Amino acid sequence: MAETRKPIVVVGSVTMDMVTCTPQIPRIGQTVIGTSFSTTPGGKGANQAVAAACLGYPVRFVGMVGDDIYGPQLMENLLRAGVDTSAMVAVPGSSGLAPIFLAENGQNAIVVVPGANGKVSSAYVDTHAEVIRNAGMVLCQLELPIATIDHTLTLCAQFGVPVMLDPAPAAVLSDSAWNRVTWFTPNETEAAFYLDNESDPEPIARKLLARGLRGVVLKRGAEGAYVAVAGGKAAWVQPFAVDAIDTVAAGDCFNGSCAVALLEGRDPWAAARFACAASAISVTRRGAQASMPTRDDLNAFMAHHGETI
C-alpha cells in the first residue's frame, strides 16, 4: 500500500563523532596515551531523523555531507535507519566532524567542525522547497547557519507547515523567527539562555509563549517535560524512572519521537509522554543513534509500565 502519511522533514546537521577515551584531558603541549577510539554517526539533525525513522514514521533529510571518507558512511547510516536521503548531497571538503576527548572522570572536551553542514545555504534549501511544502512537520536545530534556519522557518510559514525548533546550541534568533515556530523545545540550559537564567518552568513557558510561539516543550531530563500551548493548557508530563548509562542524544530522541506522536494525532501532553518513554529507553543504551528505540521496543516498554501508546 502506498505511503499516505506526510513525512517528517529534517533540515539539519549530520556529523561524524570521533571519540577518544583517555585517562585525562591533555593539557596544552601534553601527550597522553588514549584507551580507545571510535567513530559514531551523530549531529542533532541526523539523531532526530533516526529517532523518528526507527519508530516507523517516514522521514526525509535535507542536508549535506563532505566528499571525504566519512560522507558515504553518514549517508549509509541514515539510509539503514530508514531515512530518505534523496534531498542530500556530497560537497567538496570535509563532512561535519566532532573530535571528542572523554576522560575517565566523565569530563570531556569537544571541537565541532561544521564542514559540509556550514555549506547548507538558503539557496540549497530552496532547491528542496517542494520537499518542505509536502512535509507533515519540519524539524530544525541550530547546528546549521542561522540564516539558513531563519529562511527555512520563512518557507514553512509560507507553506503552512508546522515547525519544531530545537534551539541547540542556543543562539540569538531574529525577532520574526518566534511567531514562525510551532513547537519550541529547549532544555534547561537553553531556556536560561533566552530568559536571563530563569529556572522556573512555569514563568519560562509563559514568557516564551509571549514572544509569539504556539507551543513550548521544556525538556527537563529526569524531571520530565513541561508542556504549554498559547492560550491554553500548561502541565507537567511525568518521566519514566530508569537506570541511565548514557544520556547522549536523549533530547534528540525526545524531539524525533514527539514529532511522530503529534503527527499521529496525540495531544501535546500524550505526545510528550510518548517521547519521555522513547528517551527513557535511549538512556539505558550506549551511543547516540544506536540508542534509538523501535516501535516494538516502545510498545514493550509501555506495556511493562501498564500503559499503551
N, C-alpha and C positions, 0 to 999 in steps of 0.2 A: 504494500500500500504506500502511496506517495506521502512524503512528509508534509504535513499541513501546518505545523506549528511555526510561527515566526521565530527565527533564530535569535539567540543572544549574539551580539556582535561586540567583540572586544577590540578597542583601539588602544593598543598598549605596548608595553616593553616585553622583550624576550631576551634573557641573559644566561650566560653560562657561569654558574658559581664555581669558583676554583678554590677549594677548601684545603688549607694546610693545617693539620693538627700539630701543635708544638707545646713543649713544656711551658714556655713563656713567650710573650710577645717580644720580639727582638727590639732592643734599643737602637738608636741611630748608630750605625757603624758596627753593630754587633752581628755575629753569625751564630745561629743556633741550629741544632740538629732536630728536624721535624720527626714526628712519629708516623704520620700517614698523609696521603694526598688523595683527593677525589675531585672529579668534575661532576656537577649536578645541574641539570636544567633549572633555571629559575626566571626571575623577572616577575613583577607583580601582575602584569597583564597576562602573561603565559600561565602563571599559577591560577589565576581566576578562571581563565578559559578551560584549563584542565579540570578544575573543580566542578564546573558546570557540565562538561562533557562526560565526566565519569558517572554522573547521575543520569546519563542517557538523554540529555537535552541537546538539540542541535546548536552548535556554536561555530561562528566564523571569526577569524582573526585578521585584523588589518595592522600590518607592521612590517618590519624589516629585520633581516639578519645580514651578516657580512659574508664575503666570499672566501672566508678563512676556513680552517678545518672544523670550526665549531658550528658554522651556519647549517650545514646539512644535518648535523646531529640534533640541533634545536628544532628544525623543521620536522624531522622524523619523529621526534618525541611528541610533538603536538599531534601529528597525524595518527600516531599509535594510540593516543588518548581519545581519538575521535573528533578532533578539531579540524574544521575545513580551513586549509591554508592557501586557498586559491587567490586570496587578496593579499598575499605576502610576496616579497621579492628579495633576492640577494643583491646587495650593492657592494661596490668596491670598498675594501677596508675590513676592519675587524667587526665581529659581532659584538653585542653588548657583553661585557665581561665584568666579573666581580671577584677579584682576588681577596680571599678571606683568610686571616690568621686566627685560629681558635686555640686558646690556651687551656691547659688542664684545669685552671681555676674558673673557667667559664667566660673569661674576658675575651673580647675579640676586637680585631681591627680590620676594617673593610675599605677597599678602594673600589668605587664603582666607575667603570669606564663606559660611557654611553655607547660608543661605537655606532653601529647602524641605527640604534634607537634615536640618536641625535639627528638623524637624517630624515626621520619621518616628518614631513612638512605638511602644511595646509594644502599645498598643491597635490601632494600624494594622496591625502585623504579625499580630495575632490575627485580623483580618478576612481574612487570606490564609493561615490555618493549613493549609487543605487543599492549597494550592499547595506549602507546605513539606512536608507529610506525604507527598506524592507525588513528592518530589524524589529523584533518584539521589544527589545531593550538594548541600549548601548552601555557597556561598562568602560569607564575610563579611570586612570590613575594619574599621578603627576611625575612619572618617570620619563615621559616624552617632553619635548619642548613645550613650554606653557602656551606659546602662541598656537601650536597645533591643537592642544586640548581646547583652548578657547574657540578656535574655529570649528572643531568637532561639535561643541555644545551649540554653536550657532546653527550648524546644519541640522542637528537633532531637533532644535526648536522649530525650524522651518518645516521639517517633515512631520512634526508631531510625535516624535519618538521619545519615550521616556529614557532618562539617563540616570545611572547610578555612578556617582563620583566618589572614589576613594582618595582622599586628599593626602596621599603618601608618595614621596616625602612631602610634608606640609610646605606650601609655598603660597605667596600672595596671589589671590585671584582678582580678576577685574571686577569692578562693581556690577557690571551687567551679567557676569557669569552666574551669580547666585540664583536669579529667577529663571535660569535655563536648566537647573538641576532638579530632578525629581526626588532622588534619594541621595543624601549626603551621609557618608559612613565613616567618620573619624574614630580613631581610638582615643584614649585619654590624653596622650601626649599631643596628638594632632589637634584635638579640640582646644587644648590650652593655648596652642599657637595662635588660633584665631580669636580667642577671647581673653587675652591677657592673663593667662594662668588660672582662669576659673576652673574649679574642680567639681562642683556640684552638678550632677547631670540635669536636674530639672531646669535651673536657670540657663544652663548651656543650651539645651534644646530650644527653650523659649527664645533666646537671643539669636540663635542661628535661624530659626524659622522666620524671625522678624526681618531677616535680610532678603527674604523672597523665596526661600526653599519651600518645597511642598511636603517633604518628609525628611526626618533625621533619624538615623540609627546610630546610637553611641555604643561602640563596641568596648566592653569593659572587662574582657578576659574572664577570669573566674567569677566575676560578679554577674555575668550575663550581658544583657543588652537593654538599653533604654530607648524605646521607640516612640516617636511623637509625629503627628501629622498636623499640617496647618489647619487651624480652625476646628480641630477635633481632639481625639483621644491621645493621651500620653500615658505610658505604663511600662513597668519593668517586665522583661522576659527572663525567666529564671534559667540558669545554666544547668548542665549535667555534671555531676561530680565524677571525675576520672583521675587516674594517676598519670599525670603528664610527664612525658620523657623528652619531648621536642616540640616547642611552640612555633618553630619556623613555618611561616605561611599559613598559620591558623586564621589570621584575619582575612587572607585571600580566599581561603576555603569558605569562610563565612559569606563573603560577598558573592562568590560564584553560586553558592547554594541558595542564598537568599533570593538572588535574581531568578533562579529556576522556580523556587516556591511561589514567588509573586506572579510569574508568568503562567503558572499552573492554577492560578485563581485563589491562592490563600490570602487571607487578610494580612496586613503587615506584622501583626504580633504572632500569628501562626507561622508566617514565613520566617520570622526571626527565631522562633523555637526550632523549626526545621534546620536552620543554619547553625544554631547552637549545637544541635545534635551532630551535624556533619563535622564541625570544627572540634567537637569533643573527641570524635573518633580520630581526627587527624593528629591531635597532640599525643596520642598513645602510640604513634608510629614515627620512625625516623625519616627525615628528608622533607622536601617541600612538595613537589608534585607527586612524589612516590607515596605520600601520606594521604592523598585524597580518597575518600570512600566512594564505593559504588552504591547504586540504589539498593542492591541486596544487602550490603553492609549496613546501610541506614535503616532498612526495614528490620533487620535482626536486632540492631541496637535499640530502636524504639520499642520493639516488642518486648525486649528484655526489661525496659523501663515502664512497661504497661501502657504504652501509647501507640497510636497508629499514625501514619502520615498519608 
